[in-house]
Amino acid sequence: MSTLAAATPSAISLDAHRAAFAQRRFLAMPLAGTLAWTLIGIAGALLPPAQATLVLYVATGCIAYLGMFLSRFTGENFMDRSRPKNPFDGLFMSTVGMALLVYSIAIPFALKDGSSVPLSVGILAGLMWLPLSWVIQHWVGLFHTLARTVLVLAAWLAFPAHRLTVIPAVIVAIYLVTIFVLERRWRRLQG
């Protein structure tokens, strides 16, 4: 049993919790995001805009749940009650909640301009990567947030007739780079 697991949560410094949190793989959530945004892109190519937008809302709203499911297979198992409590788990879940709360911006904006949904959800839901980057002290979250913001905005401006296909493709590409970097980082930590 590790010393972190043996110690009481109040006896462990925040720095030790942060170091333990940073040792994780962080693969389940970006895999879930990749799958969700791939589905959104397919829906954007095959369905009328109103139905594709509905798929976008539902699929992005399910990313956290899909991530919880996938975590069983990535070795992260978010639902494992035997894992020591870490305050950064709460912070991470708060960033997930923050991403879900952005629908309060996206929905009213969508009522004025339905084509705004891939832009607003695509950017706002990606903001949760910024605090993760700080917590794990790695540039990948900063890359994900900044690339996603700049490239989603550029795609929204450059491809007005194809926003429901191009923006998901951009987000999936960013997720793939993020997954590669995170997996490489994790393997270095293991080695």
N, C-alpha and C positions, 0 to 999 in steps of 0.2 A: 504494500500500500504506500502511495507517495506521501511525503510529508504534508503536502497541500491537502490531501484527502483526510489525513489523520488529524489535522489541526481544526479547531473550531473556526467557523467563518469569521467571527469577530477578531480572532487572533491573527489573521492573515492580513498582511498589508495590501493596500490597493495595487501597489506595484507588482506584488506577487500574483494577485488575481489577474492583472493585465497580462503578465508574462505567460501565465497558464492559458488564458483565453487565446493569446496570439499563437499558441502551439497547434491550434486546431486546423483542420483541413479547409474549411469554408467552401466546400464543393456543392453541397445539396441545393442551396438557394440559387446560385447562378445556373445550375443545371435546370432547376424549375423555371427560372426566368427565360432560359433559352427555349425550353419546350413551349411555354406559354406564348412567347412572342413569335415562335415559328407557326403555331396554330393561328395566331392573329394574322400573320402574313398570308397564310393559305386562305383564311376566311376573307381577307381583303381582296384576294385574287378571284375568288369564286362566288362571293355573295354580294348582294346589293349593299351600298354603304351603310344603311341603317342597321342591317343585320350584322355586318362586319363590325360595326361600332359596338353593338351589344356583345359580340364575342370578345372584343377588346376589354370591355368592362369586366365581364365574368372571368376571363382568363387571367387578367392581371390581379383581380381580387382573390384568385385561387393560388397565386404563386407561393404564399407563405405556407398554405396547407400542403401543396405539392412538395415543397421543400422539406416539410416535416416528414412526409412519406418517404421521399428519396433519401433522407438522412439515415434511414435504417440500412440502406445499401452502400452508403459512402463511408460508413464507420463513425458517423457523427452522432447518430441517434439522439435527436433533440428531446425526445420524450423519455429518455432513460432517467429514472428517478434515483438511481444509485450513484449517479455522477455527482461530485461535490458541487455545492451551490457556488456560483460565481456572479458577482454583481454586474459583470459585463454581459451576461446573458440577458439581464433585465434591460440594459442599455440597448443591446441589439434588438430585442423585441420592441422597445420603444421606437427605434428607427423604422421597424416594419410598420408599427402603428402610424407613425408619421407619414409613411408612404401611402397608407390607406386613407388617411385624412385629407390628402391632397385632392381627393375626389370632390371635396367641397369647393375647390377652385375649378376643377375640370368640368364638372356638370353644368354650373351656370354659364361658363364660357361656351360650352357645347350648345347650350340653348340658343345662343346668339350666332354661333358659327359651328355647325356640326363637324366641319373638317378640322377643327382645332383639337379634337380628342387625342389623336396619336401624338400631337405636339405636347399638349399639357400633361397627359399621363406618361408619355415617354420620357419627358424631362423630369417632372416632379417625382415620379416613383423611383428615379435613379439617384436622387439626392441622398438616399440612405447609405450609399457607398462612401461618402465623404467622412462621416464619423468612424466608419469601420477602418478606413485607412489610418486615421489617427490612433485608434486603439491598438491595431496590430503593428503600427509603426512601419508601414510598407506603402509604397507609392501606388499600388494597384487600384485602390479605391478612389484615389484622386484622379488617376487616369480614367477609370470607368465613368465617374461623374462628369469630368470635363469633356471627354470625348463624346459622351452621350449627349450632353447639352449642346455642344457646338454642332455635331453632325446631325442630330435630330432637327435642330433649327434650320440648318442648311438644306437638309432633305425636304423639310416642310415648305421652304421657300422655293426650292428649285423644281420640285415635282408636284405641283398642286393637284394634278389629275390622278396621281398614284400614291398619295400619302398613306393609304392603308396597306400598301405593299412595300414601298421603299423604306418607310420609317421602321417597320418591324425588321426588315432585312438589315438595316444599319444597327439596330439594337442587338440582334442576334450576332452579328459580326463582332460587336464590342464584347458581348458575353463570351464568345469563343476565345477571344484574346485574353479576357479576364480569367477564364477557366484554365487556360494554358499557363498563365503566370502564377495563379494560385496553386496549381498542382505542382509546378516546378518549385515554388517556394516551399511547399509542404514536404516534398521529397528531399530537399536540402536539409530541412529541419530534422527529418528522420535519419539522414545519412550520417 
